[in-house]
C-alpha cells in the first residue's frame, strides 16, 4: 500500500493508502465526515490534492481501493479494463489528465475512444482536482447516444423522465400525471413509475396500463415500473410488457447485496429483457439509478469516500449497456449531502464521471425536505447541467413527488431550460408532439387548452 505526502499551509501531511488520499482530496461533504473519512482540515484537503495531482494514473491499476479478492465490483473494473484505450494517457499523472481533458485535443471523439481505458477511480480522482466550471466544460464535450423508441443524447437535445408517482398507485392518478407531463413535452426518455407497493401483481397492472396508453397514442417512448430486478425477472416470465429493467446499484459488492442484487442477477435480467425483443438493435434495455452515500449508508464502504464509490457504481452500469442512468443526487439526505452547495457539486461530479465512463447520464435534480437546500439551489444545478449537456432530467408534477416525499423538477422547469438554452426533446418525440398538436412547428409547447388533440381523450379514458 502506497504512502503519499505534500505540504500545505506550512505543514507536511502524509496520506497512507490510496483510499485515504482520495477521501482527503474530496470536496467537503457530510457523508464522508459522518464516516470519519474526510480531511481533518482545509489545509489537509489542499495537501491531498497536491499529492493526488502528482499521482501516476497507472497506480490505479496496481492498487485497488477495495480489495480485488473481496469484491466483485473491483474484479469487474480491473478485468474489463482496456489497455489499448488507456495507452494514450498511460504516461500521465492525475493532474496531467486534468490538463489534457481541458485541452482542445480532448474533443468528443477522443473522449469516447478513451472511455474504456479509464477506471472509475481514475475518473473520480481527476474530478477532485476540478472546479465546477471544469466539470461542466469537459462533460459537455462528451455525447453518449442511446436509443429504444426514441433517440437520446444527441447534440442540442435534452430528454426527460416523466415520473407520475402516486401514493396508492391509483391508475387514474398516474394517468392524470402522465397526461400533465405529456402535454408539457415531458416523457421522451421514459415514463417511469416508482411503485408504492413493490409486488409483482401490482407492477404488472401498472405496466399493462402504461403500455396500453403508449400503444393507443403511438407515443415514441419507453415505459418502466421501477420494481426490484428480481420482480422484473418474474414479471417477464409471466409475459408482461417490460421495456426497461430497472435497478438501483452501488459501488461495492456489499452495498449491492444490500440492494438485493449482484452482477449475476443483473446479467440474468438483461438477457431476459433482450429475449423479449422489444428494444432497439443496440440492446439498451437497462435503466440504473445511483446516488452518493448508498455504500456508506449500507456500511459497505471499505473506508472509501462516497464520491469514489459513486464512480465505481458507474463501472457496474456501463457493463450492461444501459439506455439510461441517473443519480438521485440529493435524495439520500443531508447525512450525505448536507446543503445546496454540496448537492450542486455532487450533481456536477456525478454527471462528469458518468459521461467520461461512457454512460448516458441523467440527474434527478432533487433534495429532501430536511436538507439545507431549496428550489433556488435546484434551479442553479438544473441550469448548470443543461450547459454541461446532461442526457436527461427527471420531472414530477409541480416539482413535488407526493409518493416519495421529496422535491425534484417540474415539467415547466425543463420547458424553461429548453427555451433558455435552445434545447429540444428527442427527435421522434418532438415530431409526435407536433403531430398531436401539443407543440408548434419548431418545438414551442402550446397551452393545454389549445392542444386540441386526441391525447386529451386520456382524461376521459381513465376516469
N, C-alpha and C positions, 0 to 999 in steps of 0.2 A: 504494500500500500504506500502510495507516494505521500510526500510531505512538501508543502509549498509555503513560501513566506513573502511578505512585502512590507514596506514601511509607509505609513500614512500618519499625518499629524505628529510627526516626530517620534513615533512609536513603532517598533517592529511587531508584526503579527504573524503567527505561524498557523497553518491550516493542515491538519493531519488527516489525509484521506480526501479523495475526490468528492465524495458526497458532502463532506463538511465544507469544502471550498465552494461548491455550487450553492449550498444553502446560505453561506455567509455573504455571497455576492448578490443574492436576490434582493430586489427592492423590498422594503418593509411591508409585511403583511401579518395579520393577526393569527392566521393558521400556523405559520412557522414559529411564531412566538409561543403560541399555545403548546406546540410540540417540543419546545426547547431547542429549536434548530436555527433560529435567526442569529444574525451577527449581534455581538454584545454591545456594539456602539456604531455610530455612523463612521467613525474612523476605521473600525474593523471592516465595515462593509466596503469602504473605498479601497482598503488594502487588499481585500479579497478580489476585487475587480482588477486591480493591478496584476495580481498573481494569475488570475484567470486569463487575462488578455495575453499573457506570455506563454500560456499552456499550449503545447503542440496538439493538434486535433487527433493525432494518432493515439494519444493517451486513452481516448475513449474506446478504442478497440482493444486495449490491453488491460484496462482496469474497469470492471463493471461496478456501478453504484449499488446494484442489488446482485448478490452472488449468482453466477451462472447455474450452479448446481441446485440452487434452492428455488429458482423462479423461472417459469416457462415463458414469461414475457421477455426476460433478459435473453433467454435462449433464442426466442423468435427474432429479436432485434439483431443479435450478433450473427445468427445463422443465415439470415436473409440479406445481410449487408452486401452491397455490390462494390467490390474493389475497383472495378474499371470506372464506374461512375465517380468514385471518390478520388481517383488518381489526379485530376486537375487541381485539387485543393489539398492534396495529402501532405504537402510541404508546409502548409500554413499553420499559424497559431490561431487561437480563438479570436484574438484581436485582428489578425490578418484576414480571417474570414469575414469579420465585420466590415473591414475596409473594402474588401472585394465585393461583398454584397451591395454596398452603396455605390459602387463604380458603374460607369456606363457599360462596361463589358458584361456585367451581370444582368443581361436582359431576360425576357421571359423564356426564350429558348434555352439559354444557358442554365437558368434555374431549374427548368423541367428536366434537363439532362442530369443535373447534379442530384436531384431529389433522392434517387435510390442509393446514393453513396453517403448520404447523411444519416447519422443515427439520431434518435430523439434527444439524447443527451448533448450532442454537438449543437443542435438547434436551440435547445434550452439555454446552453452556455452562452451562445452568441447573443441571444435576446437579452441577457442580463447586462450586457455592455452597451445596450442601445437606449437612446431616448425614445419617447413615444413617436416623435417625428420619423426617426429611423425605422421603427417597426412598420409605420404606415408606408413609407417610401419604398421599402423592399417588398412588402406584401402586395402592393398594387401592381407590381410588375409581373406577378405570377398568376396566370389564369389557369384554372382547373375546370375543364368542361366535362360534364356528365350528362347522361340522357336516359330517359324512360319514355313517357309520352310527351314530355316537354324537355327542351334542351336548356341546361342550366350552366351558368358560369361564363357565358360569352361576354366579350367586351361591350361595355355600355348597358349591361343588363343587371338588374337586381331582383332576385326572386324572393318569395315569401312562403313561409309555412302558415297556413290558416289553422288556428288552434281553437276549435269550437267546443271547449270542455264544458261539462255540466255536472253539478254536484251529485245528481242522481242518475246520470246517463240517460236522461229523458230524450228519446229520439226527436221529439218536437222541438225541444230546446236546442239540441245540437243542430237540427236543420235550420232553425231560425238564425243561429250564429253563423252557420255556413253561408246562408243567403246574404247576411250582412257583409261578410267578408268578400264574397264573390262580386257583389255589387260595388265594392270598393277596390276591386282589382287585386285581391289577395288570393293566394292559394296555388300559384304556379309551381312551387317546389313540391308541396304535398298538402293535402287536407289531412291533418293528423290529430287524433283524439287521444288524450290520456284518460283511460277508463277509470271511473270512480271505484268500480268493483272489478278486481282482476281475476275474472273467471272465464273459462273457455266459452260457455254458452253466451255470456254477456258480450264478450268480444266478437263472437260470430254474428250476433244480432246487429251490432254496430257496423261490422264490416259489410254485411249484406245491405244495410241501409245506405251506407256511403257509396258502395259500388253501384247500386241501383240508381242513385242520384247522378253519379258520374256518367253512367251509360245513357241515361234518359236524355241528358242535355249535352252529350258528347264533349264533356269537359276534358281538355288535353292536360291532365294532371294525374297524380298518383294519390291513393288513399292509404291510410295506415292507422291501425289501432295499436297504441304503444303498450301492448301487453308484454309479459315476460317471454323471452325467446322460447322457453320450453312450452309455454302455451301456444305460441305461434306454430311450433312444430306439430302439435296435436291438432290445431285448427286446420293446417294444411292437409294433414292426414284425413280429416273429415270432409275435405273438399270445399272449404270456404274460400272466397276470393281474396287472397293475400297478394298485394302488390309488393310492399316493402316489409322486411323483417326488421323489427326494432330491438335494440338492446342498449342499456347503459353499460359502459365499460370503464375500466380504470387502468392504472399503470403498473400494477403488481399482480402476481398470481393470487395472493391473499385477498387483495381488495376485490378482484373479480369473483373470487369464491364467495365473498360477502354479498355480491350481486346474484349469486346462484348460477354462475357460468364459468366455463373455461374455454380454451381455444377449440377443443374438440366439439363442444356443443355449438359454437358459432359456425364451425365448418359444416356440421350436420344441417343446421338451419339454412345456410346459404345454398347448399346442394339441393335441399328440398324446395326452396323458392325458385331456383333455376329450373328445376324439373317441371314446374307449373307452366313455364313458357310464356308468362305474362309480360316480362321485361323486354328491353331492347337487346340488340346484338352484343352490347358490351358487357352484359351480365351484371349490371349495377343494381342489385336488389336489396342491399342492406342500408339501414339507417341507424347510426350510432349517436349516442349522446354522452357527453363527458362533463367534467367540472372540477376546477381546482378544489382540493380538500377532501375528495372522496376517499383516497387511500389513508389520509390522516384520520378521518372520522371512523374508518374501519380498523384503526390501529394496525395497519399493514403497510407502513411507510418505510420501514427499514432504515430510518434515520435520513431519509432523502426529502428535500424540500418539495412543497406541493406543486410548484410550477414545473419542476423537472419531471415529477411523476405524471403531471398532466400531459407533457410532451410524450412520455412513454405510452400513455393511452392512445395517442395518435399512431404510434408504432403498431399497436394492435389493430386499429381501424384500417390502416392502409393495406394490410394483408388481405382484406376481404373485399376490396374494390367497391366501396360504398357509393351509393348515389348521393347521400347526404351525411354530413357530420356536423353536429353543433355542440358548442359549450354552453351550458346554462350558467353563465358566468357569475351571477350574483345570487343564485337560487339556494346554495347550500347554507348561506347565512353569514352574519358578521363574525362568527367564531373563526371564519377562514378568510373572508374579505370584509374588513370592518366598515369601510365607508366608501363614498363615491369615488374618491381618488384611487383606492385600491381596486375597486371594481373596474374602473376605466382602464387602468394599467393592465389588469389581468385579461380583460377582453381583447386588448390590442396584442398582448403576448400570445394568447391562445390562437388568435387569427393568424398572426405571423408564423408561429411554429407549425400550425396545421398546413398552411399554404406551402411553406418550404419543404415539408414532407410529402407534398403532392396530394393533399386532401381537398375535397370540395367543401370548404369550411364556412359554416354559418355560425351565428351567435344569437342566443336568446339574451337580448339586452334587458336585464331584469334585476330586481332586488326584492328582498323580503321586507316586511313592514317593520321589523325590529332592527334593521340596518341603518347606519348613519348615511343614508343616501336618499335621493328624491328624483322626481321626474326631470329636473334640470340636468342632473348628472347623466341620466339616461339619454336625454336629448343630445348631450355632448358626445357620449360614446357612440350613439347611432350615427351621428354625422361623421365622426372620425372613421368609423368602419365603412361607411359609404365611400369616403375618399380612398380608403385602403383597398377597395374592390372586394368587399365581402360577398360571398356566394349567395347567401340568403339570410333573412331575418325572420323572427317569429312574431306573429301578430295575434292578439286576442281582442275580443270586443271591449272597447273602452279602456284598453290597457290594463284591465283588472281581471285576472283569472280567478273566477269565483269558485272553482273546484280546488285548485292547488293553493289558493290564497297567497298569491304573490303578484307583483306588478311587473308587467312586460311592456311591449309596444302596442299601440292601437293600429288599426287599419289606416287611419288618417295620418299617423306619424310617417308611415312608409310612403304614402302618397305625397306628402310634403317633401320627403327626402328625394324621391324620384324626380320631383319637379325642380328642386333646388340644384341637383347635380346632373340633370339631363339623363337620367337612367330610365330604363323601360323594363317591363316584365319579360319573361321568356317568350321567344317569338311565336310559338304555337298558341300560347295562352293569350298573348296580345291580339292575335288575329281572331281568336274566339271571342274576346271581349268586344271587338268591333262588330263581329258577325251577329252577336246577341244584342247589340245596341247599348251595351253598358259603357263603352268607350267611343269617343270620337276618333275618326281617322287621325293618326298622329299620336294617339295614346291618352289624351285627356279623358278622365272619368266623368261621365255625365251625372248630374244629380239623380239620386234614385227615383224621384217622381218622373223624371224624363226618360228613364231607362225602360222603355216600353218593349220588353222582350218576353218571350215565353218563360224565361227564368223566373219571373215573378209568380208563376204558377206554383213554384215550390212552397210558398207560404200556404196556399190552399191545399196542396197535396199532403202536407204534413201537419195539418190542423192549425 
